[in-house]
Amino acid sequence: MSDQVKVAIAYHSGYGHTEVLAQAVAAGVENAGAVAITLSVADLDAINWDTLADTDAIIFGSPTYMGSVSGPFKCFMDATSKVWYAQGWKDKLAAGFTNSASLSGDKLNSLIQLSVFAAQHSMLWVSLGVVNGNNNSKGDPQSLNRVGGYLGSMATSNADEGPELAPPQCDRDTAQALGARVANAAKRWKQ
């Protein structure tokens, strides 16, 4: 096994917003000196399962639709049953990110769903590790973790704006911080 830390970002994006976040997560991973591998899970037949097996961490990303992960992401989750049975991802680090049009959008439920999925695979969950910068009268709505998530990175994209405008830069920066945190944790874990 290589000494280089490898982090996969396995995501589904319905309208492009979550893909923007996946790219930000990957930038954070790479800025931390690790290898980022982005994998869309929209086409189950195109997933390289060996690539996922050969990583030190997997960061899961899905839009939040109707208070849950997207249908295609759930299909990916269900398709991992053989990996689960063999405990193929046991002791890998895991984390998650999500996006919805509403400020809340019940995004926490999606992150809980991702963390339970990781726990079923005997993975170790890495939280966001960024304190909310917008929770008092002196707060800034453009700060890191403006949405106030701790389990993972949460973003809000206006429904009438495409991925070239949304999510806003602060949410992209929060996703990048998640990628860096997971990469740095994977370096420590791999030692």
N, C-alpha and C positions, 0 to 999 in steps of 0.2 A: 504494500500500500504506500502511496506517495506521502511525503511529509506535507505537501501542499493541502491546506484545508479547502474542501469543496462544499459549497452550499447550493442546493437546488431551490429554485423558486417555482413551485407547482401551482398554477393559477388558472382560473377561468375568467374571461372578461366578455360580458355581453355587448357592451357599447363602446369599449375602448378605455373607459376610466380605470378599471382595475388593472389593465395592462400597463397604463402609465405608472401606477403604483408599483407593479412588479418590476418595471425598469428602474424605479427609484430604489426599491429594496436591493436590486442587483448592484446598483451604483454604490450603495452603502457597504455591501459585501466586498466589492472590489476596492473601495477606498480603505477598507480595513486590512487589505493585503491578502484576501482569499479569492478563490475562483468562484464566480457566480454562474450558475447554469439555469436559464429560464426555460420552463416547459409549460406550454399551454396544454391543459387537459381536456380541451374541447373535443378532440378526436381520440377516443380511447385506443383505436388501432394504431395510432401514430406515437403513442407514449413509449419511450425507451425505458423500460423497467430496470434494466441493468444500470443505466445512468443514475437513477434514483438510489439503487442499492449501493452504488460506489461513492455516495456522498457522506459527509460528516453530519450534515443537518439538512432539514427540509423545512422551508417556510411556505405555508399554505396560504393562498389568497383567493378570495371569492367575493363577488358582489353580494350584497344582502338584498334578496328579493323576498317580499312577503314575510320578513322576520327570520329568514333562514338563509343558508348558502343556496346558491343557484342550483337548478336541476342538473346541468352538466357537471358541476363540481360534485354533487351528491352521487352521480353515476360513477365518477372517478373514485370516490370513497368506497362505493360498493365493489368496484373492480379490484380493490386492494385485498380482497378476502384471502387469496392465496399467499400474499405477502404476510398478512396477519397470522394465518395458520402456521406459517414457518417462523414467525417472529423475526422477519427479515429486517425490520427497521428498529429492533430493540436497541435501546441505549443511544440512538441518534438524537440529536437535539431537534426540537420542533418549535415553530412560532407561527403566527398568523396575522393576516391583515384583511380588511374588508372596506367596502365603500357602499354608500347608498345616497339617494338624493335628499333624504330628510336628515336633519341634524342628528336626531336619534336613529330613526329608521329601524330600531330594534337590532342595531349592529352588534351589541353585546351578545345577543343570542347566537349570532353566527360565530363569534370568537369562542364562545363556550362550546358550540358544536365542533369547531376545529380542535379545541384543546381536548375534548373527550375522545375524538377520533385519534388524536396523537397518543393519548393515554391507552387506548385499546391496543395500539401498536407497541406499547411499552416504551414510547419515546419520552424524552424529558423536555418539558415545556419551558421556553424562555419568554418572560414577559417583556413589555415595551421598555420599562426602566426610564421613562421620561415623565417628570411631574407636570401636571396640567398648568400651563402658563396663563390661563384665561378663567380663573375661578375666583377673582376678587375685583374690586372696583378699579384697581390699578393694572389689571390684566390686559393682555393684548389679544384680540381675536385672530391675529395672524401669527401667534406663537406656536411653537412645537406642541403637539398633543392638545390642540385647541378644543378638540371634541371631548377630551377627558377620559380616554380609554387607558387601561393599564394592562389588561390581559394581552393586548396586541395593538397594532396600529389601526386606527379608524379614520376614514376620510369621508368627506361630504362633497358630492358633485351636483351642482344644480342640474335638474332634469332637462332644462332647455339649453344647456351648453355642452358642446362636444368635448372630446378628450384633449383638444388643443388648448382649451380654457379651464377645464375642470378635471380633477380636483385642484384647488388652489396650491400655490407653492408651499405654504406651511404644511399642508397635508402630505405633499410629496417629500418634504424635508423630514417629516415624522417617519414616513415609510423608510427613508434612507437611514435614519437613526436606528430603526429596527434591524435593518440588514447589517449594519456595522456591529450592533450589539450581539447578534447571533454569530457573526463571523468571529468576533473576539472571544465569545464564550466557547465556540468550537475549537479555537486555538488552545485555550486553557484545558478543555476537556480532552483533547487529543494528546496532550503531553504525557 
